[in-house]
Structures are given as structure tokens and as C-alpha cells.
Amino acid sequence: MEVGSQAGETAILSAAGRHLAASMRKVDFIEGSYGTMLLAEDVTADPIRFGHRGEAPVLTGAGLGVRVIEDRIRKYAAEVVRLN
């Protein structure tokens, strides 16, 4: 079994992939978490990149474990819709 995501992923998708992989019983390969190696800038305050030898810890914290920078999301958004 392999868990992966699309090239150019933000830290949000990287975090989701890590949570998915951590919840599975058997995973042979996991790819992703390239962050700013592929992106000019990411949309979270904390980089979600793999480390030495491809090691990547399970994330903790609220939600996916990342803190989104809303101004960066708005900068790349095609449209912003407010829900009240």
C-alpha cells in the first residue's frame, strides 16, 4: 500500500496524508511533504517537510496539526466567499 499526494502540495495536504498513513495498519511507501522544495511559499506557519532519510513525525495538535496563514490563502484564492 502506498500513500501519496499530488506534486505541489501545500502543508495542509501533507498533514492530511501523514494522518491518513498513521491511521493505516500497513503502509509500504509514503510520499509527499516536499513543501517549499516545490512551492515558492507554503500556506502554514510551520513547515511540514520530511527530514533526514525521509523521516517524518506524526503530527499533533488541533485539527491536522498545522497553523494556516489566512493571508496567504487569500493571496492564492480565485474567490473569497464569506459565510455568516
Backbone torsions as a table, in degrees:
resi	resn	phi	psi	omega
1	MET	NA	137.9	178.4
2	GLU	-125.2	139.2	173.9
3	VAL	-114.7	127.2	179.5
4	GLY	-153.5	172.9	178.2
5	SER	-145.6	176.1	-173.4
6	GLN	-70.4	143.1	175.4
7	ALA	-60.2	143.1	-177.9
8	GLY	89.6	12.0	-177.7
9	GLU	-63.5	144.8	171.9
10	THR	-84.1	173.2	178.1
11	ALA	-62.0	-24.6	178.5
12	ILE	-64.2	-48.4	178.9
13	LEU	-68.8	-37.2	176.3
14	SER	-59.7	-44.0	179.4
15	ALA	-63.9	-42.8	178.8
16	ALA	-62.0	-41.1	178.4
17	GLY	-63.7	-39.5	178.0
18	ARG	-65.3	-41.9	178.2
19	HIS	-63.7	-41.2	177.8
20	LEU	-61.8	-49.2	-179.3
21	ALA	-60.9	-39.6	-179.4
22	ALA	-66.8	-24.4	-178.0
23	SER	-88.5	-8.3	-176.9
24	MET	-91.3	149.2	-179.2
25	ARG	-71.7	-43.0	-176.9
26	LYS	-137.6	120.9	176.0
27	VAL	-130.9	124.3	179.8
28	ASP	-84.8	-39.3	-176.9
29	PHE	-139.8	142.3	175.0
30	ILE	-132.0	131.2	177.3
31	GLU	-129.7	159.1	-179.0
32	GLY	124.4	-165.3	179.9
33	SER	65.5	39.5	178.7
34	TYR	-85.5	-24.3	175.7
35	GLY	49.4	-125.7	-175.1
36	THR	-75.6	2.0	169.1
37	MET	-72.3	-21.5	177.8
38	LEU	-116.5	-25.3	-175.2
39	LEU	-106.0	146.8	174.6
40	ALA	-64.9	-38.1	173.6
41	GLU	-154.1	155.8	179.4
42	ASP	-103.7	173.2	-174.0
43	VAL	-105.1	11.9	178.9
44	THR	-123.3	159.0	179.7
45	ALA	-73.4	-26.3	-177.8
46	ASP	-112.7	128.3	177.3
47	PRO	-67.8	138.7	178.1
48	ILE	-116.2	73.9	-179.9
49	ARG	-118.8	153.7	177.1
50	PHE	-73.1	159.9	-178.5
51	GLY	-107.7	-156.6	-179.4
52	HIS	-54.7	135.0	-179.3
53	ARG	62.1	20.4	178.0
54	GLY	78.2	11.3	-177.9
55	GLU	-74.6	139.9	-178.7
56	ALA	-144.9	121.4	-177.4
57	PRO	-73.4	157.9	171.0
58	VAL	-69.4	135.6	-177.6
59	LEU	-83.8	146.4	176.5
60	THR	-124.3	171.2	179.8
61	GLY	112.1	178.5	-178.2
62	ALA	-66.5	147.1	177.9
63	GLY	60.5	-127.8	178.5
64	LEU	-84.1	-5.5	179.8
65	GLY	88.4	17.1	176.9
66	VAL	-123.3	151.0	177.1
67	ARG	-107.1	107.0	-176.7
68	VAL	-74.5	138.3	174.1
69	ILE	-95.0	102.3	-172.2
70	GLU	-59.7	-35.2	179.0
71	ASP	-62.5	-35.1	177.5
72	ARG	-69.9	-38.2	176.8
73	ILE	-61.4	-46.2	-179.6
74	ARG	-61.4	-37.5	-178.7
75	LYS	-60.7	-35.5	-177.6
76	TYR	-98.0	-3.8	-177.6
77	ALA	-74.4	140.2	174.5
78	ALA	-76.8	-30.5	-179.3
79	GLU	-154.7	143.7	176.4
80	VAL	-114.7	126.4	179.4
81	VAL	-119.9	124.3	177.8
82	ARG	-92.3	131.9	176.5
83	LEU	-108.5	124.6	-179.6
84	ASN	-112.0	NA	NA
